[in-house]
């Protein structure tokens, strides 16, 4: 019985090392979901006193999407640990350090964009902050077509403002 336990632990450890990228993606998604749930949504979405039903609460849709993010992140971690065997091709590939470093820098940059959004909205206002954070997120993901970035940075914030404020009645504090 003890040997089986050790084999199981070794199997989990081997899969965790071979699926390290998936584990990182799942852990970051889970951390981002927790950040959204406990910090971002309560700080940015105002609940007015006349809300009596949970589904009419302006935080309902953002929290629903946050639950989807956390659920899929948990599924990625479970799959990396238990379901996906380490493939021989994947283990024999050369490790691309520049790609790994880029991913490790991407996560803190996106967290900075999210935290910046929370604290810049009261200072700059909704539209400029969304434009700046949206452009920063596009650049973090490696989208460098400058005309597209500027065009999207100019069009998306007013469209999001109209969608959330006029259609969903979600107001920013």
VOBA-1610 file (N, C-alpha, C; in pm, whole numbers, padded with zeros to 5 digits, always signed):
BEGIN
Unk+00083-00119+00000Unk+00000+00000+00000Unk+00087+00125+00000Unk+00194+00124+00076Unk+00283+00240+00083Unk+00350+00267-00051Unk+00387+00161-00123Unk+00450+00177-00254Unk+00355+00242-00353Unk+00228+00205-00348Unk+00129+00264-00438Unk+00114+00413-00410Unk+00119+00450-00284Unk+00108+00592-00247Unk+00227+00671-00301Unk+00346+00615-00289Unk+00465+00682-00340Unk+00460+00692-00492Unk+00413+00588-00559Unk+00401+00591-00704Unk+00302+00699-00748Unk+00192+00712-00675Unk+00093+00814-00708Unk+00152+00954-00692Unk+00226+00976-00584Unk+00290+01106-00563Unk+00392+01135-00672Unk+00470+01035-00709Unk+00569+01052-00816Unk+00500+01082-00948Unk+00389+01015-00976Unk+00315+01040-01099Unk+00265+01184-01104Unk+00209+01232-00994Unk+00160+01370-00988Unk+00276+01468-01007Unk+00390+01441-00942Unk+00506+01529-00953Unk+00558+01532-01098Unk+00566+01416-01164Unk+00612+01410-01303Unk+00519+01487-01395Unk+00391+01469-01376Unk+00294+01541-01460Unk+00297+01691-01432Unk+00317+01727-01308Unk+00322+01870-01274Unk+00442+01935-01342Unk+00558+01868-01345Unk+00674+01926-01411Unk+00656+01931-01562Unk+00598+01827-01619Unk+00584+01825-01764Unk+00473+01919-01812Unk+00377+01949-01727Unk+00268+02038-01764Unk+00277+02169-01687Unk+00397+02216-01666Unk+00419+02337-01586Unk+00349+02458-01646Unk+00351+02470-01778Unk+00286+02583-01842Unk+00136+02584-01813Unk+00072+02468-01822Unk-00071+02458-01793Unk-00100+02490-01646Unk-00013+02444-01559Unk-00031+02475-01416Unk-00020+02625-01391Unk+00074+02689-01456Unk+00091+02834-01439Unk-00032+02907-01492Unk-00080+02868-01608Unk-00199+02932-01665Unk-00319+02913-01573Unk-00339+02794-01522Unk-00450+02768-01431Unk-00439+02846-01301Unk-00319+02851-01245Unk-00299+02924-01119Unk-00320+03074-01139Unk-00270+03128-01249Unk-00288+03271-01276Unk-00436+03302-01300Unk-00505+03215-01371Unk-00648+03236-01392Unk-00725+03234-01262Unk-00688+03143-01173Unk-00754+03135-01043Unk-00723+03258-00959Unk-00598+03302-00958Unk-00562+03424-00884Unk-00631+03547-00942Unk-00637+03555-01074Unk-00707+03668-01137Unk-00855+03666-01102Unk-00915+03547-01101Unk-01056+03536-01063Unk-01080+03580-00920Unk-00992+03540-00829Unk-01006+03583-00690Unk-00987+03734-00677Unk-00892+03789-00752Unk-00872+03934-00752Unk-00998+04005-00804Unk-01053+03954-00913Unk-01175+04014-00967Unk-01289+04007-00867Unk-01307+03891-00804Unk-01420+03869-00714Unk-01413+03957-00589Unk-01295+03963-00527Unk-01285+04030-00397Unk-01239+04175-00405Unk-01169+04216-00512Unk-01117+04352-00517Unk-01179+04432-00632Unk-01165+04382-00752Unk-01199+04459-00871Unk-01348+04489-00881Unk-01432+04388-00872Unk-01577+04408-00887Unk-01634+04492-00774Unk-01605+04463-00647Unk-01659+04549-00541Unk-01610+04694-00548Unk-01486+04715-00597Unk-01432+04850-00604Unk-01489+04929-00721Unk-01526+04863-00829Unk-01561+04936-00950Unk-01709+04936-00984Unk-01786+04839-00939Unk-01928+04831-00976Unk-02013+04872-00856Unk-02088+04977-00875Unk-02169+05033-00766Unk-02304+04963-00758Unk-02345+04931-00637Unk-02478+04874-00613Unk-02564+04983-00550Unk-02672+05017-00620Unk-02761+05118-00564Unk-02861+05051-00471Unk-02923+05127-00384Unk-03009+05071-00279Unk-03138+05009-00332Unk-03180+05043-00453Unk-03308+04990-00500Unk-03300+04849-00558Unk-03185+04785-00556Unk-03171+04649-00607Unk-03224+04552-00503Unk-03324+04472-00544Unk-03385+04377-00451Unk-03362+04232-00491Unk-03327+04207-00615Unk-03308+04071-00663Unk-03162+04052-00703Unk-03112+03931-00678Unk-02973+03902-00708Unk-02941+03922-00856Unk-03029+03876-00945Unk-03002+03885-01088Unk-03013+04026-01142Unk-03072+04119-01066Unk-03078+04259-01108Unk-02963+04340-01052Unk-02883+04277-00971Unk-02767+04340-00913Unk-02666+04369-01025Unk-02610+04491-01033Unk-02513+04521-01139Unk-02387+04436-01132Unk-02358+04376-01018Unk-02240+04291-01006Unk-02267+04147-01052Unk-02391+04117-01089Unk-02426+03979-01124Unk-02347+03929-01245Unk-02349+04003-01355Unk-02281+03957-01478Unk-02130+03952-01459Unk-02065+04055-01402Unk-01920+04041-01379Unk-01885+03923-01287Unk-01965+03899-01186Unk-01936+03786-01096Unk-01961+03653-01167Unk-02061+03648-01255Unk-02087+03526-01331Unk-01968+03493-01421Unk-01915+03594-01491Unk-01798+03573-01576Unk-01677+03534-01493Unk-01665+03593-01375Unk-01554+03558-01286Unk-01564+03412-01242Unk-01684+03365-01214Unk-01702+03223-01180Unk-01660+03133-01296Unk-01692+03173-01420Unk-01649+03096-01536Unk-01496+03092-01546Unk-01432+03207-01521Unk-01285+03213-01525Unk-01226+03119-01421Unk-01278+03125-01298Unk-01223+03040-01192Unk-01251+02892-01219Unk-01369+02859-01269Unk-01403+02719-01296Unk-01313+02662-01406Unk-01293+02737-01513Unk-01206+02686-01621Unk-01061+02678-01575Unk-01019+02769-01488Unk-00882+02763-01436Unk-00863+02638-01350Unk-00962+02607-01268Unk-00954+02486-01186Unk-00951+02362-01275Unk-01029+02362-01383Unk-01029+02248-01475Unk-00893+02233-01543Unk-00828+02344-01578Unk-00695+02337-01639Unk-00594+02277-01541Unk-00599+02319-01415Unk-00508+02265-01314Unk-00532+02116-01293Unk-00658+02076-01282Unk-00691+01934-01263Unk-00644+01852-01383Unk-00667+01904-01502Unk-00623+01831-01621Unk-00471+01820-01625Unk-00402+01926-01587Unk-00256+01922-01588Unk-00202+01822-01486Unk-00270+01813-01372Unk-00220+01723-01267Unk-00264+01578-01285Unk-00388+01556-01327Unk-00441+01421-01322Unk-00471+01357-01458Unk-00518+01435-01555Unk-00571+01372-01675Unk-00474+01365-01791Unk-00391+01464-01810Unk-00304+01469-01926Unk-00171+01402-01895Unk-00141+01291-01961Unk-00009+01231-01938Unk+00098+01314-02007Unk+00217+01309-01952Unk+00328+01382-02011Unk+00368+01315-02142Unk+00360+01388-02252Unk+00394+01329-02381Unk+00546+01332-02399Unk+00597+01231-02464Unk+00741+01221-02486Unk+00792+01335-02574Unk+00714+01372-02678Unk+00756+01480-02767Unk+00769+01610-02690Unk+00675+01634-02602Unk+00674+01758-02525Unk+00793+01764-02430Unk+00830+01651-02373Unk+00942+01648-02281Unk+01076+01661-02352Unk+01085+01613-02478Unk+01211+01617-02551Unk+01234+01749-02622Unk+01133+01833-02634Unk+01150+01961-02702Unk+01248+02049-02626Unk+01318+02133-02704Unk+01406+02230-02640Unk+01320+02332-02567Unk+01368+02376-02455Unk+01295+02475-02378Unk+01326+02613-02435Unk+01222+02685-02474Unk+01236+02819-02527Unk+01231+02917-02411Unk+01348+02959-02363Unk+01354+03047-02246Unk+01293+03184-02274Unk+01306+03233-02395Unk+01249+03365-02423Unk+01097+03360-02415Unk+01037+03251-02462Unk+00892+03236-02453Unk+00845+03224-02309Unk+00921+03149-02228Unk+00885+03133-02087Unk+00899+03265-02013Unk+01008+03338-02039Unk+01028+03468-01974Unk+00919+03566-02015Unk+00879+03561-02142Unk+00773+03650-02189Unk+00644+03621-02115Unk+00613+03492-02092Unk+00492+03456-02019Unk+00501+03500-01873Unk+00617+03488-01812Unk+00631+03530-01673Unk+00621+03682-01658Unk+00662+03757-01759Unk+00647+03903-01754Unk+00506+03946-01791Unk+00436+03865-01869Unk+00301+03899-01912Unk+00205+03902-01793Unk+00215+03808-01704Unk+00123+03799-01591Unk+00132+03922-01501Unk+00251+03964-01455Unk+00256+04084-01372Unk+00211+04209-01447Unk+00240+04216-01576Unk+00197+04333-01653Unk+00046+04341-01660Unk-00020+04228-01682Unk-00167+04229-01686Unk-00226+04258-01550Unk-00164+04209-01443Unk-00211+04243-01309Unk-00194+04392-01282Unk-00084+04451-01330Unk-00066+04595-01317Unk-00173+04672-01392Unk-00209+04623-01510Unk-00316+04689-01587Unk-00447+04683-01510Unk-00478+04567-01451Unk-00604+04553-01375Unk-00603+04642-01251Unk-00494+04642-01178Unk-00485+04726-01059Unk-00488+04874-01097Unk-00419+04907-01206Unk-00422+05045-01254Unk-00561+05090-01290Unk-00639+04999-01348Unk-00777+05034-01384Unk-00857+05071-01259Unk-00843+04992-01154Unk-00919+05017-01031Unk-00887+05155-00975Unk-00760+05191-00976Unk-00721+05316-00911Unk-00720+05437-01004Unk-00721+05416-01136Unk-00722+05530-01228Unk-00862+05578-01265Unk-00962+05493-01251Unk-01098+05535-01287Unk-01142+05658-01207Unk-01124+05662-01074Unk-01167+05782-01002Unk-01085+05906-01039Unk-00961+05889-01082Unk-00875+06003-01112Unk-00898+06055-01255Unk-00892+05966-01353Unk-00902+06007-01492Unk-01042+05999-01550Unk-01127+05915-01493Unk-01258+05892-01550Unk-01261+05759-01624Unk-01380+05716-01659Unk-01398+05584-01717Unk-01339+05571-01857Unk-01375+05660-01948Unk-01334+05645-02087Unk-01182+05651-02108Unk-01111+05751-02052Unk-00965+05750-02072Unk-00897+05629-02007Unk-00946+05588-01890Unk-00884+05474-01821Unk-00904+05346-01900Unk-01024+05324-01952Unk-01049+05203-02031Unk-00965+05206-02158Unk-00952+05321-02220Unk-00871+05331-02341Unk-00725+05296-02311Unk-00670+05354-02204Unk-00530+05329-02168Unk-00509+05182-02132Unk-00597+05126-02049Unk-00582+04986-02007Unk-00605+04889-02121Unk-00697+04921-02211Unk-00722+04834-02326Unk-00601+04831-02419Unk-00544+04948-02446Unk-00425+04956-02530Unk-00308+04882-02462Unk-00293+04901-02331Unk-00186+04832-02258Unk-00204+04681-02265Unk-00328+04633-02251Unk-00353+04489-02258Unk-00323+04435-02398Unk-00361+04509-02501Unk-00330+04466-02638Unk-00178+04457-02659Unk-00106+04556-02610Unk+00039+04554-02625Unk+00102+04441-02543Unk+00046+04412-02425Unk+00097+04300-02343Unk+00081+04167-02415Unk-00028+04152-02490Unk-00052+04027-02561Unk+00021+04022-02695Unk+00099+04126-02725Unk+00182+04122-02845Unk+00114+04170-02971Unk+00008+04246-02959Unk-00060+04300-03076Unk+00000+04438-03104Unk+00086+04448-03205Unk+00164+04569-03226Unk+00124+04648-03352Unk+00014+04615-03417Unk-00031+04694-03531Unk-00086+04825-03477Unk-00006+04929-03485Unk-00034+05053-03413Unk-00165+05118-03459Unk-00197+05110-03587Unk-00323+05171-03632Unk-00442+05097-03574Unk-00435+04966-03568Unk-00543+04888-03509Unk-00555+04915-03359Unk-00441+04923-03291Unk-00441+04948-03147Unk-00505+05083-03117Unk-00467+05185-03191Unk-00525+05319-03170Unk-00674+05319-03203Unk-00710+05258-03314Unk-00851+05253-03353Unk-00935+05177-03250Unk-00887+05061-03206Unk-00960+04986-03104Unk-00965+05061-02972Unk-00855+05128-02936Unk-00851+05207-02814Unk-00947+05325-02817Unk-00983+05372-02937Unk-01077+05484-02950Unk-01221+05436-02960Unk-01244+05318-03014Unk-01382+05270-03037Unk-01436+05187-02922Unk-01356+05099-02867Unk-01403+05005-02764Unk-01451+05075-02637Unk-01379+05173-02580Unk-01428+05233-02455Unk-01567+05297-02463Unk-01598+05378-02566Unk-01736+05429-02571Unk-01840+05319-02592Unk-01803+05217-02668Unk-01897+05106-02689Unk-01922+05031-02558Unk-01815+05008-02481Unk-01831+04942-02351Unk-01912+05029-02255Unk-01886+05159-02257Unk-01960+05250-02170Unk-02109+05245-02203Unk-02142+05251-02330Unk-02283+05246-02370Unk-02345+05112-02329Unk-02274+05003-02353Unk-02327+04871-02320Unk-02354+04856-02171Unk-02256+04893-02087Unk-02272+04873-01944Unk-02363+04976-01879Unk-02349+05102-01914Unk-02426+05207-01846Unk-02567+05217-01901Unk-02581+05221-02033Unk-02713+05242-02092Unk-02797+05114-02098Unk-02735+05004-02132Unk-02811+04880-02149Unk-02823+04798-02020Unk-02714+04786-01944Unk-02714+04702-01824Unk-02732+04781-01695Unk-02728+04913-01700Unk-02739+04999-01583Unk-02634+04969-01476Unk-02511+04947-01521Unk-02398+04928-01431Unk-02326+05061-01421Unk-02312+05112-01300Unk-02248+05242-01282Unk-02117+05227-01207Unk-02019+05304-01247Unk-01888+05303-01184Unk-01889+05402-01068Unk-01827+05364-00957Unk-01820+05454-00841Unk-01726+05568-00868
//
